[in-house]
Amino acid sequence: VARALANSPSIILADEPTGNLDLKTGGEIISLLKEMSNEQGVTVISATHDYKMLNVSDQVIWIRDGRVDKIQERDELKINTGGLSS
């Protein structure tokens, strides 16, 4: 992660940024990405199965069978404990 951020990128492409991490470290990575977006204007594009990333996303692009299924703004999502509905 440090090497990827060393050159102050304007765009970060993150493939499963919280994958294989414990909950605490995963949360720290999510916070770091959101902080970079808010404070430095970095665009973060993330491919993930981690629903915790929804809370820090502005837009969600749903992919199904290799194709874009739908695009939603974060405020359009309804997140329920134990599930997600759109």
KOLBABA-560579 format. One line per 8 residues: number of its first residue (from 1); their letters; for each residue x, y, z of C-alpha. Coordinates in pm, 1 decimal. Example, Ala and Ser with C-alpha at 12.3 -4.5 7.8 and 13.67 -1.06 7.14 Angstrom:
% KOLBABA-560579
1	AS	1230.0,-450.0,780.0 ~ 1367.0,-106.0,714.0;
% end
This chain:
% KOLBABA-560579
1	VARALANS	0.0,0.0,0.0 ~ 276.8,244.0,92.7 ~ 453.3,193.2,-240.2 ~ 129.9,258.7,-431.2 ~ 74.4,584.8,-243.2 ~ 434.4,712.0,-251.1 ~ 391.9,915.3,-571.2 ~ 69.8,1088.1,-457.3;
9	PSIILADE	-151.8,936.4,-728.4 ~ -464.5,1112.9,-849.6 ~ -638.6,777.4,-907.7 ~ -611.8,458.5,-702.4 ~ -728.5,129.6,-853.8 ~ -781.8,-104.4,-559.1 ~ -855.6,-472.7,-620.5 ~ -1002.3,-619.0,-299.6;
17	PTGNLDLK	-823.7,-364.0,-77.1 ~ -951.8,-531.0,241.0 ~ -914.9,-889.9,120.7 ~ -718.9,-1122.1,352.4 ~ -698.5,-853.8,622.2 ~ -828.3,-872.2,977.1 ~ -1125.7,-647.3,1060.3 ~ -915.4,-377.7,1229.3;
25	TGGEIISL	-661.5,-347.4,947.3 ~ -936.4,-362.7,684.2 ~ -1113.7,-77.3,860.8 ~ -792.1,123.7,865.7 ~ -748.0,75.0,489.1 ~ -1108.9,182.9,425.6 ~ -1055.3,493.6,640.2 ~ -728.3,573.6,463.2;
33	LKEMSNEQ	-888.3,550.4,118.4 ~ -1179.8,773.0,223.7 ~ -943.2,1024.5,384.6 ~ -733.8,1041.9,66.9 ~ -1047.3,1096.1,-137.9 ~ -1181.1,1371.2,88.2 ~ -859.5,1555.6,172.3 ~ -643.3,1507.6,-137.3;
41	GVTVISAT	-906.5,1471.5,-408.3 ~ -788.8,1121.8,-498.1 ~ -1033.2,915.0,-702.7 ~ -1060.8,563.3,-560.9 ~ -1193.5,285.3,-782.8 ~ -1233.8,-37.8,-591.7 ~ -1340.2,-388.5,-688.4 ~ -1456.5,-556.2,-369.7;
49	HDYKMLNV	-1698.4,-794.7,-204.6 ~ -1666.2,-604.9,125.5 ~ -1998.0,-434.3,198.2 ~ -1823.8,-203.7,448.3 ~ -1683.4,-18.3,146.3 ~ -2039.1,93.7,61.6 ~ -2035.2,334.1,354.7 ~ -1742.5,527.6,207.3;
57	SDQVIWIR	-1843.1,507.6,-158.8 ~ -2002.9,786.2,-360.0 ~ -2117.2,558.0,-639.2 ~ -2157.6,181.1,-673.8 ~ -2133.4,-5.1,-1003.1 ~ -2279.8,-353.9,-977.7 ~ -2120.0,-615.8,-1203.2 ~ -2302.6,-939.8,-1284.1;
65	DGRVDKIQ	-2173.0,-1207.8,-1520.6 ~ -1897.0,-975.3,-1641.0 ~ -2130.6,-690.4,-1737.2 ~ -2247.2,-370.9,-1570.5 ~ -2581.6,-459.4,-1413.5 ~ -2661.3,-117.3,-1264.0 ~ -2504.0,204.2,-1140.7 ~ -2627.2,366.6,-820.9;
73	ERDELKIN	-2539.8,669.6,-615.9 ~ -2460.6,584.6,-254.2 ~ -2772.7,758.8,-123.7 ~ -2991.4,534.2,-343.0 ~ -2880.7,220.6,-155.4 ~ -3081.1,75.4,130.2 ~ -2852.5,-115.2,363.4 ~ -3019.3,-343.1,617.0;
81	TGGLSS	-2860.3,-549.3,889.5 ~ -2819.8,-893.9,740.8 ~ -2869.5,-784.6,382.4 ~ -2873.8,-525.4,111.0 ~ -3159.6,-412.0,-108.0 ~ -3158.9,-168.1,-394.4;
% end
